[in-house]
């Protein structure tokens, strides 16, 4: 009994002890200031470096270390595979200053500055954007318009409720009178949901954006967790909401409904990091000295 309790306690703790670590001699890290007051950390391989670089984007107000230092671990693992990585704070977050220009241009302007920095420091030519939640929104928007983007990793990214979503969502609740009553009461004073704070285009435009990326051979990895339950609850929903392009070979999809939105459990972070590393190797594994 004591052994089981100890293991459970260790499993729930957001420590890094069991997250796979990259060899310390496989990469170097350096801090850089760039753009309009931006600050980031470049993690680069010591050996051969791919011409594909990776940008890790802020998840909401979480700084460049990522939730539970996930971005630190991911950057080091990818650098050990030969990919240079920049994890940086967007304006007004973490170490970066408030923007000195209009906020409406922020996403493209700051991502462009990050790409230029990584290209100058390491010599990469194209980029994979990776983000969770609002970071995934930024990656989707930029990937649709910037020809330098070769891929995007979208964690709880854009998708839209469909008729099938509402059927799957409602049926189990219709059998529970208490849930029905609470739902009816909530309609009188609706509470804001996570999707109310997301930066998604209109559905028709999002379909066109995905089709444009697929036509350019941009590789996309969608990962949805239980944290997206209020708008995504089945694998088939991605194509139902974003169109036929979601079925193309460029698009990969994982749905992990038992996972938390921020990958709180370290075993879930470990699986996510392995999945991303395997996807990067599969899609962009050729390295150029």
Phi, psi and omega in degrees: 000315180297322180295319179295318179296319180296318180295321179295317179299317179294323182293325182280339183290136181278042180277173183256002192304323185251011172281131183301128184255142175280149177303134184296336181271008182267352185208164171232157180229142179214146181265141183223142167258138183201170177059214182266072178081019182275151179227137179207172180240126176264124174249118186233150178292151173281335182255219182300138185239133178292154173281359175259122175256164183235133173249126177258118187261150181302140171263099182062233181264009177285130184288183192294352174287339180081167178301124180055036178062027182297323180291328177297309180298317182295317180300317182290322178295315180292324177296323177295337177273353178108009181254130173281139187229137171242118171251123187221160176267126173288163188305135178082002181240138174057237185274351184273147182284165174295148184294144177265357181236178183301136183295334183298334180266359191305310189301304181293319183297314184285324177293322177298316179298321179293318178297317181296321178297311183293324177296318181291319185282325189240337181091017178288156185244329179226171194220149169249128179260135181229131180203153175251134175060245181296331175296323176293323177299315179298317180298321181294315181297312183291319181300332182284341187237348185252116184293346179283347182280120179262341182193166178212139176247113189246105182263115188051054182270207189287135170192165185228142175301139180238170175306320178297322177302313184292326177296311180295328181285321189274321188305311180296333183278334180294338180273358181243105184300323181298318179293321178298316180297316180296324178295315180297321178293323182292334178294336179286324179225074185296132177274148178294144176250170181302322182295339178293340183253009182269155182253074181257143174286172172301150187303316181298320179292320179299321177299316178295323179295317179294317179299321178297317179295317179297320179297330178273003180067030172287132181268134186231133174243111175264130173232120177247140180244180174297343177292345178261017187302333183282354176218351182216123182217016178197144181303321183295345185290334182298310179291326180296329182261333184246002172094180187296336180301334180293344178270352185287162185295339180288345187253125173248146184221131171235138177234114183239079186296341180274357183269146175283153182303324182259010180054053183299316181288131184294331177294327177288321176297320179299316180293319178299313181298320177295321180296314180296316180298318179293320179295317179299318180294322181291319186271329188224031191287343180289129183248144178247123180302000000 
